[in-house]
Amino acid sequence: MDRRIFIRVTGAGAIVAASASLTGCGQAMPADAIAAWQGPGAEPDVRRWILGYAILAPHSHNLQSWRVNLDAQDEIVLHCDLSRLLPETDPFSRQIMMSHGTFLELLDIAARERGLRAEITLFPDGAFGPKTLDERPVARIRLTPDPTVAKDPLFAQILARRTNRSLYNVARPVPAAAWTAMADAARPSPLRTTSLQANALRFGYANASVGDLLSRHRAIAAEAWRIELTTPRTVMESYRVLRVGADEISQHRDGLSILDPMVMMLNRVGLFDRSKAPAPDYYASTSQIEDFDKKLASTPAFLWLVTEGNDRATQVEAGRAYARVQLAATAHGVAMQPLQQALQEYPEQTRPYADIRQLLGAPQPTSTVQMWARVGFAPPVGPAPRRGVAAQLARA
């Protein structure tokens, strides 16, 4: 779920020429692209009201591959939009399934706020195989009024949740109370139905109290980032969902948003080429590697979620757990950014993939690292674009 900025330039002269014309070039995130973060308001259809919160869930590359059917009364059927996948960096769609779990968790929390029990049946027509997805539903959700249903205090954090990719304050540790809240949030809760057993998901974290462990986390993350950034087909997967400038962001309201004045100027004059990947030694690559290394060096802690097994239901449930962990962190003012590169199952990542599993005690084939994230305190950031509820509804 990382936002990247890739800049391909043809020479130093292009940068100088562009810089001379940047006055007044800055743009704000277009209001229509982030309108969903105001909440669904007085939406009369309770299902659409609930979905107004569910669509604010985190999603890999901000693809929002949720497709919802409301044909049956008091029911929501969730499918995956198969045109919104990541075949290069997520070849088995594990992250996509986790992103459906984050959606379902926010849906469940929002339903409780309206006194409704969300009876979630995963894969009602059968689960997908380990390698591909298809048109069968991910979940069928039956909404039932229930005066005994308990509201979830994490609901208050949904509109405030952000993925923060900034420099963190390495000198400010995450307090013990925040770690406890995140760990508690990761555990299966009596507030929600889940197919994941209490001992099937492990929450862990590393901070400055554990010696050189932080440096090992940073080294693996840095190498995995370098590999993704310098592998042409994986870079191009991000290029295809880059939205440069307010007009593109407003048009698509998904993907990876760029409002940097320099990038917009280069794009405007035809010097930002998104049709091919930059060479590893181009500034586009080296500057991003250097920038990410600085962010890793600023990171005071890392957290992870490890599951026993890796079937489709487990992937969904891991996404639900991550959504709760991030909401709990939000309540404590703690920032978070997923580090998925080393967890991705494509050949070039074989070494970081093995290294992070060894570091976290997650041996194959019994264990899977479902989430790995940097954690700390950082200046607040704005929300990511959202396509809105109407765009997620299945067309007849």
TIMAR-687615 format. One record per residue: residue in one letter; x, y, z of N, C-alpha, C in turn. Coordinates in pm, whole numbers, plus 32768, in hexadecimal, padded with zeros to 4 digits. Atoms other than C-alpha are relative to their C-alpha. Layout:
! TIMAR-687615
AXYZXYZXYZ;...
This chain:
! TIMAR-687615
M804C7F988000800080008000805A807B8000;D7FA57F8F7FFB814680FA7FB67FE780607F8D;R80097F998067812582427EFE808C80237FD3;R7F7A7FE480328253827D7E1C800080797FA5;I7FEC7F93805E82D983A87D5F80757FDB7FA8;F7F9A8025805E839D834E7C27801380737F9D;I7FE57F8F8058844784627B5C80687FD77F9A;R7F9F801C806A84EC841F7A0D801F80847FBB;V7FDA7F82803F85AE854D798B806E7FE47F9C;T7FA08016806B868B857378598081804B8014;G7F847FBA7FE58795864F78F67FED806D8065;A80087F987F9987EA875379F97FBF807D7FCB;G803C7F87803887808866790A7F6A80008008;A809280097FF6861D87E6790E7FD18026808A;I80277FDF7F78861188037A88800A80968017;V7FEE7F707FEF869A89657A837F92804D7FB9;A80677FBA804C85A789D279757F797FF38041;A808080147FBF848189387A297FF7804F8081;S80017FBB7F7F84E489CD7B787FE580947FF1;A80137F71801584E28B2A7AE47F6E80247FEB;S808C7FE5802083708B047A937FA17FC98067;L805480447F9F82ED8A687BD47FA9805D8051;T804D7FA37FAE825D8BA47C707F6B7FEF7FE4;G8091800D800F80EB8B6F7CAF7FD57F797FCA;C80218080803C80FC8A087C337FC67F9C8063;G8030805D7F9B80A389617D7D7F697FF07FFD;Q808F801D7FFF7F4F88BB7D967FDB7FB88081;A803480487F8C7E7A883C7EB37FB87F837FD0;M804F807680207DD486E97EBC7F72802C7FDC;P80867FD380277C8C871C7DFD7F957FD28062;A8064801C7F997B61872B7EE47FA97F897FDC;D8057806F80257A9286347E1B80447F7A8013;A7FB7807E7FF17BA4852E7E3980017FCF8090;I7FFC80277F737B98852F7FB57F7C801C8048;A80827FE17FC47A2885847FEB7FCD7F8E8057;A803180727FB379E58424806B802F80028090;W7FCA7FFA7F787ABA8470819E7FB0805D805B;Q805D7FB47FAC79A7855A82187F967FA5803E;G8063805E7FCE78D78423825B7F8280047FAC;P807980098052778883BA81C67F90805E802A;G80657F9E7FD676C484C082887F797FC28019;A808B802A7FE8754B849682807FCF7F9F7F96;E802680638065754C838381777F8B7FAB8034;P807680477FCD73EE82E78197800A7F687FF6;D7FF0809180107451818A811D806D7FD18061;V7F9F80277F9974F980E6824880747FB17FC6;R7F92804D803B75C07FFC816A8065805E7FBF;R7FA57F9E803E7651812080A580488051806D;W7FC07FB97F91769381D381EE80747FAE8037;I7F9880587FCE775A80A8826B80737FF87F9C;L7F99800780677812808D8120805180817FF9;G7FB87F817FFF786C81FD814080778000805E;Y7F8D80127FA779558194825A805A7F8F7FCF;A7FB08072802D79C4804681C7806180277F92;I7FA87FDA80707A5580ED808F80778054802B;L7F8D7FB57FCC7B4681B1816D806D7FA38035;A7F9D80617FD17C06807281BD8081800B7FB0;P7F838002804D7D758059815C7FFE7F927F97;H7FFC805F80707DB97FA880118087800C7FBA;S7F80800080487EF97F447F5D7FFA805B7F86;H7FF87FA0806F7F6080577E677F8280577FF4;N807E7FB480037E1380FC7EC27FAB7FDC7F86;L804B802A80777D71802E7DAC7F6A7FFB8017;Q808F80077FE07C2180087E5F7FBA7F987FA7;S8034806980597BD57EBD7DB67F827FBD8038;W807E80337FC97A8D7E917E727F8F80187F9D;R80787FF38054794F7E527DAA7F8B7FC78050;V806B80207FA278087E497E697F7B7FF17FB7;N80858017803776B27DBD7E0E7F998012806F;L80697FE37F9D757C7E3E7EC57F787FCE7FD1;D807E802C803A74717D7D7E037FA37FC38069;A805480407F9B73F57CB47F2F7FEC805E8076;Q80207FA87F9073457D738046804C7FD5807E;D7FB880177F8374097D96818C807E7FAC7FEE;E7F8B8052801C75337CF380E78064804F7FAB;I7F947FC8805076827D5F805980567F8B7FD2;V7FA98068803677497C7C7F73807E80447FCB;L7F7F7FC5802678B97CCF7F4B80497FA67F9E;H7FAF8043806479777C6C7E128084804B7FF1;C7F837FBE80247AD57CBB7D9B7FF7802F7F70;D7FF77FCA80897AF97D9D7C6B80817FCA7FC3;L7F8C804580377BE17CC37B9C805180577FA1;S7FB27FA380517C4E7DED7ACD805D80558056;R7FB17FB07FA27CF37E817C0580567FA58057;L7FA5805A7FBA7E027D887C628090802F7FEB;L7F727FE080097F7D7D947C87804D7F817FDA;P7FC7808180277FFA7C6A7BBE80977FF7800B;E7F6E80067FF8816A7CCD7BCB80327FFB808F;T7FCE7FF97F77819D7D297D387FB07FA98061;D805680537FAB807E7C5A7DC77FC87F8E7FAC;P802B8060806680737B317CD97F957F9E802E;F8066805C7FCE7F9A7A577DBB7F8C80498044;S806D7FAB7FCC7EB87B7A7E297FEB7FF18096;R800A80057F6E7F047B497F997FE0808A803A;Q801A7F787FCF7F0F7CC27FD27F74802F7FDA;I80887FDB80297DCD7CED7F0D7F997FC5805F;M805D803E7FA17D1E7BF77FF2800880448089;M7FF57FB57F847DA87CAC81237FB380837FF6;S80467F8180137D1B7DED80927F687FEE8001;H808F801D7FEF7BC57D4780837FE07FEA8094;G8014800C7F6F7BF37CF281F17FF680868045;T80097F7B7FC27C347E5D824C7F76803D7FE6;F80857FCF80257AF17EB781937F967FC2805B;L806580457FAF7A287DB1824F8006802B8092;E7FF67FD67F747AAE7E2083A17FC080888014;L803F7F7C7FF37A4B7F8B836A7F6A7FF87FEA;L808F8016801478FA7F1482E77FC07FCE8081;D8033803A7F8478C57E4684237FF6806A806D;I80007F987F9979247F6985057F9280657FE6;A80677F9E8022783D8058844B7F747FC88016;A8083803F7FE9771A7F6184587FDD80048093;R80197FFD7F71773D7F4C85D17FD7808B8030;E80257F777FDA772680C585E67F6D801B7FE7;R808F7FF0801F75C780A685517FAA7F92803F;G804E80677FBC75597F8986367FE57F867FAA;L80118071805A75857E82852780707F9A8014;R7F9C806A7FFD76347D35853C80217FD87F71;A7FD48027808676FE7CEE840380297F6D8004;E7FE2808F800576EF7B7683CE804D7FE77F7E;I7FA680088074781A7B4682E680207F6E7FE2;T7FDD8086803078377A038221806A80107F94;L7F947FF68062798579EC816F7FF07F947F95;F7FFD805980737990794E80157F877FA27FFE;P807980547FF8782578D380187FF27F9D7F8D;D8005805C8072785078307EC280847FB47FEF;G7F7F8044800579A677A07F14807380627FFA;A7F8B7FA87FFB7AFC78357F5380507FF77F7F;F7FA67FFF80737BEC789A7E4080747FA0801A;G7F8880517FF47D1577BD7DFB80768055802D;P7F8E7FB77FCA7E71781E7E778044805E7F9E;K7FB87FB080627EDF78C17D327FAD80687FB8;T80527FA4804F7DB779707C8D7F7D80218047;L80847FD77FD37C757A2A7CD97F9D7FEE7F8E;D8065800980697B2C7A127C1E7F8680508028;E80767FAD7FEF79CD7AA37C107FAB7FDB807A;R804F80287F8C794779E97D40800E8067806F;P7FF97F997F9778F77AC47E6D80697FE3806A;V7FA3800A7F8E79F87B077F7A7FB17FEE8081;A805080087F8478E77B3180817F6F80247FE3;R808D7FD87FFE77727B4180B57FE48032808D;I80187FC17F7E77087C2A81CE7F6B80158013;R808D7FF07FDD75AF7C1082687FF8805F8076;L800F7F9C7F96754B7D40833A7F807FE7804E;T807180227FAB74697CF0845F7FF880608076;P800E7FAD7F8873E07DE6856280127FAC807E;D7FE3804C7F86745D7D7C86B8801980648072;P7FEF7F9E7F9474287E4D87F380737FDE805E;T7F9480267FA7753C7D8B88A2808A80197FC2;V7F7F7FEF8041764A7DDE87A5804C80738041;A7FAD7F9B7FBD77697EA3883E8043805A7F99;K7FB77FA3805577EF7FDB879980967FF08019;D7F6F800E7FF779627FD8875480408089800E;P7FC37F7B7FEF7A2D80FF87DC805F80257F8E;L7FA87FE080707B1380E386AD7FB880487F8F;F804B7FB7806779FB817285D7802A80937FFA;A7FDD7F727FFA7A6582CE86498081801F7FB7;Q7F7E7FE980407BB8829F859D7FFC7FEE7F68;I8002802180907B43823D843F801D80797FAA;L7FED7F8A80547B33839D83AF808A80408014;A7F7C7FC77FE37C8283F5844E80727FA67FD3;R7F96805F80247D4282C183D7804B802F7F82;R7FAC7FDC80727E67830882EB80737F9C7FF6;T7F80804280137F8E825082568068806E7FF0;N7FA27F8F7FF980B4833282A7808B7FD27FD2;R7F818027803E81EA831181C8806D80688017;S7FA27F947FE682A5843A825D80787FCF8050;L7F9980177F9C83E3844D83297FBE7FFA8089;Y8033800B7F79839983DC848D806380408062;N7FAA7FC97F968426846185D380447F8D8047;V7FBC80747FCB852C835D8628801C800C8095;A7FE27FE97F72856683FC877D7F847FF28058;R807C800A7FB283FA83D187E77FCB7F727FFB;P802C808C800383A7826A88467F687FF48008;V808E80217FF4825081D188247FE87FD1808E;P801280247F7381C681B889887FC57F758012;A803080877FE28173806F8A2C7F687FF57FF3;A809280058009800180C88A3C7FD17FEE7F70;A8026800D808D7FF480E888C1801B7F727FCF;W7FE380898028809F7F97888E7F987F9F8038;T806680577FC47FAA7EF5897D7F7D800A7FB6;A807D7FEC80497E837F8D88C680067FBD7F77;M7FF4803E80847F077F1787747FFE7F68800B;A7FFF80917FED7F4C7DB887F67F757FCB8020;D808980297FDE7DF07DA2888F7FA580057F86;A80547FF180777D557E1C874980187F8F7F9D;A7FDF806A80607E077D0B86827FBF7F7B8024;R803680807FD57D707BF387507F6E7FF27FD8;P808F8015801B7C237B5886E97FAC80318075;S804F7FBE7F997B1C7C1B87A77F747FC88006;P808B802C7FF879C97BAF882C7FA080607FB9;L80567FA2804979437CE5877A7FE97FD57F71;R800C8020808E79757C438627800B7F6A7FE9;T7FF3808B802779497AF48581807E7FF17FAD;T7F84801680487A8A7A6284F9801A7F6B7FF4;S7FDA808C80127B07791C846C808E7FE7802F;L7F74800B7FD67C64796084F880057FE18095;Q7FF580247F747CB578AF863C8063805B8048;A7FAE7FA27FB27D597972875580957FE37FF3;N7F72802280087EA078B4873380357FFB7F70;A7FD8800A808D7EAB78CD85B6803880827FCA;L7FC97F80802A7F1A7A3985A580598036806F;R7F9F7FCF7F9F804C7AC9864F802380917FE0;F7FDA7F73800980857C3D8689808780128043;G7F7F7FE67FC381E77CB186C7803480887FDA;Y7FC47F80802182B97DE986CC808F80058031;A7F767FE97FD884217E5E86E980178094800B;N7FDD7F747FEF849D7FA887718090800A8033;A7F747FE97FDB85DF803E87F7802D7FAC8078;S7FDB80507F8B85D57F5A892880397F787FDC;V7FD78087802886387E29885B808580017FB3;G7F788002803687A27E768803800680247F6D;D7FE97FE0808D88017E6486947F907FCF7FA7;L806D8036805086B47DD386257FC880687F9F;L80337F98805986437F2185968054800A7F81;S7FAA7FF5807687707F2E84AF7FE97F8D7FA0;R801D80728057871C7DD4842C7F7D80147FB5;H807D7FDE804485B77E3F83E2801980667F91;R7FE67F97806286357F758332804A7FCB7F86;A7FB08034806F87307EB582607FAA7FAC7FA1;I805780538054862D7DBB81E37F9E80587FB2;A805F7FA7804385317ECD81968044804F7F91;A7FB97FB1806486357F9B80DC80207FAD7F84;E7FDE8056807186A57E7880047F837FDB7FAF;A807C80228046853F7E137FB17FCC80767FAF;W80297F87804884EB7F797F50805780147F84;R7FA57FEF807286217F8D7E727FDC7F9F7F90;I80228064806585BE7E4C7DC07F8280287FB5;E807C7FDC8044845C7EC07D798014807A7FA7;L7FEE7F83804A84D180157D0580567FED7F84;T7FA58014807185D77F887C157FDC7F867FAB;T8033806C8054850E7E657B867F99803B7FA1;P80567FB4805B846B7EF17A4B7F6C7FDF8009;R808F8020800583237E317A527FB980278081;T80427FD97F8482E07E7C7BC27FF68098800C;V800B7F6E800583317FED7B967F8C80297FA7;M806A7FDC805D82467FF97A6C7F757FE58039;E808180187FC1812E7F667B3D7FD5807A8051;S80207F857FB98143809D7C167FEB80757FA0;Y80137F968063816C81827AE97F7180037FCC;R80858006803D801F81087A637F93803A8058;V80677FC67FA97F6681877B94802F8084803F;L7FD77F7B7FD4802582CE7BC67F9D80677FCE;R805A7F9180247F4083FD7BC6804A8081801D;V7FAC7F897FF28008853A7B887FAA807D7FEF;G80497F8380057F6086847BDB7F6D7FF08020;A808B80007FD07E0486E37C4B7F9F7FC77F99;D805E802F80667D5B86987AFE7FFC7F677FFA;E7FFD809280057DD1852D7AF07FC97FC48080;I803180347F807D8C84F87C617F6780088005;S80907FEF7FFF7C2C85827C3D7FBB7FA17F9F;Q803B805A80647BEC84B07B087FF87F718033;H7FF9808D7FDA7C5783647BA47FD97FE68092;R801C800C7F707C3F83937D20802C7F798038;D7FC6807D7FCD7D1682607D59809680067FE6;G7F73800980227E7E81EF7D35805980578057;L7F957FBC7FB97FB682AD7D9C800580917FD3;S80117F7480237F8C84267DA48083804E800D;I7F8A7FA97FFF80A085207D507FD3808F7FE9;L801C7F71800D807686957D8C80808052800D;D7F807FBB7FF881E786EB7D95800F80607F8A;P7FF97F9F806E8219882C7CC980677FDC7F95;M7F9980238062835B87B17C247FCE7F937FA4;V8030806F805182BD866C7BB07F9380307FA1;M806C7FCF8055818A87217B2E803680537F8D;M7FC67FAF806B826088167A6A80437FA77F98;L7FBF805A805E8333870179D17F997FB37FAF;N806B8045804781F58646797A7FC0805A7F97;R80407FA180598163877D78DB805280197F81;V7FAB7FE48074828F87B377F680337F807FBF;G7FDF807D804382AC8644779980817FBE802C;L7F8280397FD183E185EF78687FED7F98806E;F801D806B7FA1833784FF79587FC27F8E7FB1;D8029806B805A831F83C278897FCF7F888050;R803A80717FB8823282C1791C7FEF7F857FA7;S800E8070805C824A81D877F0806C7F978010;K7F9680617FEB838B812E78608044801C8085;A7FC07FF57F7C844D80EC799E808680477FF4;P7F7B7FC28002857C81C279F4806C7F99801D;A7F8F80597FE486D0811B79FB8023800A8094;P7FDE7FFF7F70875080BC7B57805A8074802A;D7FA47F947FDA885A81CD7B4B7FC8808B7FE1;Y803E7F7E8018876882E37AE37FDC80418086;Y80267FB47F88871683F27BDC7F797FD28035;A8085802F7FD785B183707BDF800A7F8C8061;S7FEF80747FA9862D82317C81805780208078;T7FA17FEA7F93875682A17D507FC980618068;S80367F9F7FA086A083C97DED7F957FC18057;Q806980407FB2857B82F17E58803A7F9B8062;I7FBD805C7FA4866081EB7EEE803A804E8076;E7FC77FAD7F96871582FC7FB07F948037805C;D806E7FC87FB085CC839780227FC67F95805D;F803B806A7FAF85448249809C805F7FD58070;D7F9E80207F98868781FC81567FF780638074;K800F7F9C7F978659834382147F837FE58053;K807C801D7FB784F682E2826F80137F87805A;L7FE680757FAC8568819082EC805780268078;A7FA97FD67F92867B823483BB7FB480508069;S80517FAF7FA48571831484577F997FAE804D;T806A80547FCB849781ED84BB80287FC68088;P7FDB80327F7B8498819D86327FCE7F74801F;A803880847FE283D5805686197FC17FC27F85;F8043804D806983457F4785397F9F7FA08043;L805D80657FCD82197E66856A7FE47F9B7F92;W80208067806281A77D2684C27F8C7FAA802E;L806A80627FE980887C3084A780277F817FB7;V7FDD8082803880D97AC1846C7F8C7FA18017;T806B80627FF17FD279B6842B80367F747FF0;E7FEB808E801C7FD9783E843F7FA57FDF7F8A;G804D801880787F6D77DB82E47FF6807D7FAA;N80087F90805E7F2778B481B77F917FEA7F9B;D806E8010805E7DDD784E811F7FB780857FF0;R80417F8180207CF2795580967FB8803C8078;A80457FCB7F8A7C22797381D38064803C8063;T7F997FCC7FA67D6079A282A0803380877FCF;Q7FD47F8180387DD37AB781B57F9A806F801E;V80697F9E7FE37C847B6981DC800080258094;E80027FE67F707C8B7B448355807B804F802C;A7F897FB17FE17DEF7BCA83627FEB80927FDB;G80217F7680257D747CFE82A97FA480418064;R80597FCA7F997C607D2983A7804F8026807C;A7FAD7FE37F8A7D5E7D1584BF8055807C7FEA;Y7FAE7F89801A7E417E1584197FAD807F8007;A80567F897FFA7D1F7F0883F07FEB802B8091;R80167FE07F737CDE7EF48565808080348041;V7F817FD27FC97E4D7F1A85BB801980917FDA;Q7FE77F77802B7E67805584EC7F9E80638041;L805F7FA87FBC7D2980E88581802880158092;A7FD27FF27F767DAF80A186DE8078805D8007;A7F8D7FA680047EF6814D86807FD280907FEB;T80357F7A801B7E32827785F97FCC8040807F;A80377FCC7F837D85829C8748806E8035805C;H7F8F7FD37FAD7EDE82CC87E7805A80627FB4;G7FB17FA1804E7F5C83BB86D980797FC37FBD;V7F8D80478036804C82B386537FF07FEE7F69;A8000800E809180A582B284E0802F7F767FD7;M7FDE8086802E80CE8179840E800B7FFF7F69;Q7FF1801480908145811482B280227F6E7FE6;P7FDF808B802281347FAF822B807F7FF87FAC;L7F88801F804E82777F1D819F7FE97F797FBD;Q8028807F803C81F77E1780AE80697FC57FA3;Q7FA58031806883207DF97FC1803F7F798023;A7FBD807C7FDB83D87CE780827F9F7F8C8014;L806580687FED82917C2880B07FC87FCE7F7C;Q803C801D8082824A7C137F3B80427F877FBF;E7FD68084802E82637AC67E8A802880007F6D;Y7FCA80088089831A7B187D4680957FE38009;P7F79803C7FF4846F7A837CF3806C805E8031;E7F947FA57FDA85487BB97D1D8004801C8096;Q80067FE67F7084D67BDA7E8880207F848054;T7FE9807D7FB785407A797EE880568013807D;R7FA77FEF7F8D865C7AE77FCD7FC08052806F;P80437FB77F9285A47BFD80907F8A7FB38039;Y8072804F7FD384737B1880A0802D7F978066;A7FCB80637FA285447A09814880388044807D;D7FC07FBC7F8D85FC7B0382267F9980318065;I80627FCB7FA184C47BA282BB7FB97F8D8047;R803F80737FBE84277A4F8300805C7FC7806B;Q7FA280317F9C856279DE83B18007805E8078;L7FF77F9E7F9585777B2084787F887FFA805D;L807C7FFE7FB1840D7B0384EB7FD67F75802F;G802380877FD48410798E852B7F827FCC7FC0;A80778029804B8315793E841A802B7F9E7F92;P7FCC805F806383947801836E7F957FD17F9D;Q8058803F806282FD7780822D7FFC7F698019;P807A7FC88039821076DE81E87F95801E8068;T80687FF77F9A815D76F383357FD7808F8020;S801A7F767FD58175786D8370800B80617F8B;T7FFC7F988067813B79A3829E800380898043;V7FFF7F757FD2819D7B0A82E67F9C804C7FAA;Q806A7FBD804B805D7BBC8280801280977FFC;M7FEE7F6E7FFA80BC7D1D82EC8082801F8048;W7F857FCB7FC381FC7DD5833D7FF980967FEA;A80157F70800D81F57F4B83818063804D8056;R7FB47FA47FAC82C7806B83FE7F9D80508053;V805B7FC47F9E82318117852D8049806F804A;G7FC37F947FB48272826085DF7FA6807A8002;F80487F817FFF820C83CA85FF803280567F8C;A7FDE7FB08075820284B484D47F9D80727FF2;P80607F95801A816285FA84627F857FC77FB9;P80798035803F7FF985C183F6800280117F69;V800D7FFA80917FAC857C82887F6C7FFB7FDB;G808A8002802F7E70859E81B97FD57F757FD3;P8033808380297D9284808149801F7FE27F6E;A7FEE802C808A7DBE83B780097F7A80087FB6;P807D7FF8804E7CBF83D77EEE7FAB7F838010;R805F806E7FFE7B8882FE7EF27F9980157F91;R805A7FF880737AA182AB7DD07F6F80158028;G808A7FEE7FD2796482BA7EA37FB17F807FF6;V805280797FFA785381BC7EE87FC87FDD7F77;A8040801C808077A781DE7D96805E7FB87FA1;A7F9F803D805A78E6817D7CE0801D7F6F8024;Q7FE380887FD478FF803B7DAB7F8B7FA17FE3;L80778054801377A07FBE7D5880087FB47F7E;A80008053807877857E9F7C637F93802E7FA1;R80617FD9806576D97EF87B217FB27F847FD3;A80558070802975B47E1F7AB980207FD77F71;
